[in-house]
Amino acid sequence: MAKRARNKAYVVWVGRRPGVYHSWAECELQVKGFDGARFKGFPDATEAARALEEGPAAYWGAGERPRRPAAPRAPDERPTKGLCVDAACNGAGGDVEYRGVLLPGAAQVFHAGPFPRGTNNIGEFLALVHGLAYLRQRGETLPVYSDSRVAIGWVTRKQSRSGWIADGSAGAELQALVRRAETWLQGHDHGIEIRKWETADWGEIPADFGRK
């Protein structure tokens, strides 16, 4: 209990109502007696909001497997063929847009947005699903590259873990797009390989909007 007193915010990833809470009493109402609840305390609300958006895997549970660092890649291993996707957001709660480009050449093949009231993770998720649907519709078997571990995790689970979607904070259009993307994932065995773009080794992903 002493540890809880030092926390100023609590994240509920899985509970009666996922979100960020500012007291243990509020958090406890969401998780006590809830089967499979996942929650954690944080020293401030900013860190808690970030953790909610990223999902529980990086924060919660002694049983979680530790992330292994990616093996170093030589510069000449930078991919030369595939579909790269990325998103841009004007800060959390700002406008979101995303796009996909084909390698080689980095020709843009789709672009969507901007959509109001979103997050970068939501945009990355939608970009990845759009890329999978784009390739499947054309019968292509190219790999899809994303630089977002969060988005890849959501696509693998076939469900967004965004608190902005769960509590209705995201714009209505984005909420509808995320639900449609989840439905598409759950109804299709796309058979397309999703790969992590290793920015540290290869530089910015070609679909990057260049606004950093």
C-alpha positions in Angstrom: 0.0 0.0 0.0 2.9 2.3 0.7 4.0 2.0 -2.9 0.6 3.0 -4.1 0.7 6.2 -2.0 3.7 7.4 -4.1 1.8 7.0 -7.4 -0.1 10.0 -8.7 -1.8 8.3 -11.6 -3.0 4.8 -12.5 -3.5 3.1 -15.8 -6.2 0.5 -16.3 -5.6 -1.4 -19.5 -8.0 -4.2 -18.8 -10.9 -3.5 -16.4 -14.4 -2.3 -16.2 -13.5 1.0 -17.9 -9.9 1.3 -19.3 -8.3 4.7 -18.8 -6.1 6.9 -16.6 -7.2 7.4 -13.0 -5.8 9.9 -10.5 -6.3 8.0 -7.2 -6.0 4.4 -6.1 -9.6 4.4 -5.0 -10.8 5.2 -8.5 -8.5 2.6 -10.0 -9.6 0.0 -7.6 -13.2 0.4 -8.6 -12.3 -0.6 -12.1 -10.2 -3.6 -11.3 -11.3 -5.2 -8.0 -13.0 -8.5 -8.7 -12.5 -8.1 -12.5 -11.1 -11.3 -14.0 -7.8 -10.7 -15.9 -7.5 -7.0 -14.9 -4.3 -5.3 -15.9 -3.3 -2.0 -14.3 -0.3 -0.1 -12.9 0.6 3.0 -11.0 2.8 5.8 -12.3 4.4 8.9 -10.8 2.6 11.3 -13.0 -0.3 11.6 -15.4 1.9 12.2 -18.5 3.7 8.9 -18.1 0.4 7.1 -17.3 -1.2 8.5 -20.5 1.8 7.3 -22.6 1.6 3.8 -21.0 -2.1 3.6 -21.7 -1.5 4.3 -25.4 1.5 1.9 -25.7 -0.4 -1.0 -24.0 0.4 -3.3 -21.1 3.0 -5.6 -22.6 5.9 -3.3 -22.0 4.9 -2.4 -18.4 2.7 -5.1 -16.8 3.2 -8.5 -15.3 6.3 -10.5 -14.2 5.3 -13.2 -16.6 5.8 -10.9 -19.7 8.8 -11.9 -21.8 11.5 -9.3 -21.8 12.1 -7.6 -25.2 15.3 -8.8 -26.8 17.4 -6.1 -28.6 17.3 -6.4 -32.3 20.4 -8.0 -33.8 22.6 -5.3 -35.5 22.1 -5.1 -39.3 24.6 -4.0 -41.8 23.7 -0.9 -43.9 23.4 -3.0 -47.0 20.6 -5.0 -45.5 18.2 -2.0 -45.8 15.1 -3.4 -47.6 14.9 -2.6 -51.3 11.5 -4.1 -52.0 8.2 -3.9 -50.1 5.4 -1.6 -48.9 6.3 0.9 -46.2 3.7 2.6 -44.1 3.8 5.5 -41.7 1.7 8.1 -39.9 2.0 11.7 -38.7 0.1 13.3 -35.8 0.1 16.9 -34.7 0.6 15.9 -31.0 -1.7 13.7 -29.0 -5.3 14.8 -29.9 -4.2 16.5 -33.1 -4.8 15.8 -36.7 -3.7 12.4 -38.0 -2.8 11.3 -41.5 -1.1 8.2 -42.9 0.3 6.9 -46.1 2.0 4.0 -47.9 4.9 4.0 -50.4 6.3 1.2 -52.5 9.9 0.2 -52.7 11.9 0.6 -54.9 11.3 4.2 -55.7 9.1 5.2 -52.7 6.1 6.1 -54.9 3.1 6.9 -52.8 0.3 4.4 -53.4 -2.2 5.6 -50.8 -2.8 8.5 -48.4 -5.6 9.2 -45.9 -6.4 12.1 -43.7 -6.0 14.3 -41.9 -8.5 13.2 -39.4 -9.1 15.2 -36.2 -8.5 14.1 -32.6 -6.2 11.2 -32.8 -2.7 9.8 -31.9 0.3 8.6 -33.8 -0.3 5.0 -32.7 -3.9 5.1 -34.1 -2.5 6.4 -37.4 0.2 3.8 -37.5 -2.3 1.0 -36.9 -4.6 2.3 -39.7 -1.7 2.7 -42.1 -0.6 -0.9 -41.5 -4.1 -2.4 -42.0 -4.6 -0.2 -45.1 -1.3 -1.6 -46.4 -2.3 -5.2 -45.8 -5.7 -4.6 -47.5 -4.0 -2.8 -50.4 -1.7 -5.7 -51.1 -4.3 -8.4 -50.6 -6.7 -6.7 -53.0 -4.0 -6.8 -55.7 -2.8 -10.3 -55.0 0.6 -9.0 -54.0 2.9 -10.9 -51.6 5.3 -8.1 -50.7 6.3 -7.6 -47.1 4.8 -4.6 -45.3 7.2 -2.5 -43.2 6.2 -0.3 -40.2 8.5 1.4 -37.7 5.9 1.1 -34.9 6.1 -1.9 -32.5 2.8 -0.8 -31.0 0.9 -0.9 -34.3 2.4 -4.2 -35.2 1.3 -5.6 -31.9 -2.2 -4.3 -32.4 -2.4 -5.8 -35.8 -1.1 -9.1 -34.6 -3.8 -9.2 -31.9 -6.3 -7.9 -34.5 -7.5 -5.2 -32.1 -6.5 -1.7 -31.2 -5.4 -1.2 -27.6 -5.7 2.6 -27.8 -7.2 4.3 -24.7 -8.3 7.1 -27.1 -10.6 4.6 -28.9 -11.7 2.8 -25.7 -12.9 5.9 -23.9 -14.2 7.7 -27.0 -11.7 10.5 -27.0 -10.7 10.0 -30.6 -12.6 11.7 -33.4 -15.7 10.0 -34.6 -14.2 9.3 -38.1 -11.1 7.8 -36.6 -13.2 5.6 -34.2 -15.2 4.3 -37.2 -12.0 3.6 -39.2 -10.4 1.7 -36.3 -13.5 -0.4 -35.8 -13.6 -1.1 -39.6 -9.9 -2.1 -39.5 -10.4 -4.5 -36.6 -13.4 -6.1 -38.4 -11.2 -6.5 -41.6 -8.4 -8.1 -39.6 -10.7 -10.5 -37.8 -12.3 -11.5 -41.1 -9.2 -12.0 -43.3 -6.3 -14.3 -43.2 -4.2 -11.9 -45.2 -1.0 -14.1 -45.3 1.2 -11.1 -45.7 4.5 -10.8 -43.8 4.7 -7.7 -41.5 8.3 -6.6 -40.7 9.6 -4.0 -38.3 11.5 -1.2 -40.0 14.8 -0.8 -38.0 15.2 3.0 -38.0 18.5 2.9 -36.1 20.1 0.8 -38.8 18.3 1.9 -41.9 17.3 5.5 -41.3 13.8 6.9 -41.4 11.2 4.7 -43.1 10.6 5.9 -46.7 6.9 6.6 -45.8 8.0 9.1 -43.1 6.3 12.5 -43.4 9.6 14.3 -42.4 8.2 16.4 -39.6 10.4 15.4 -36.7 
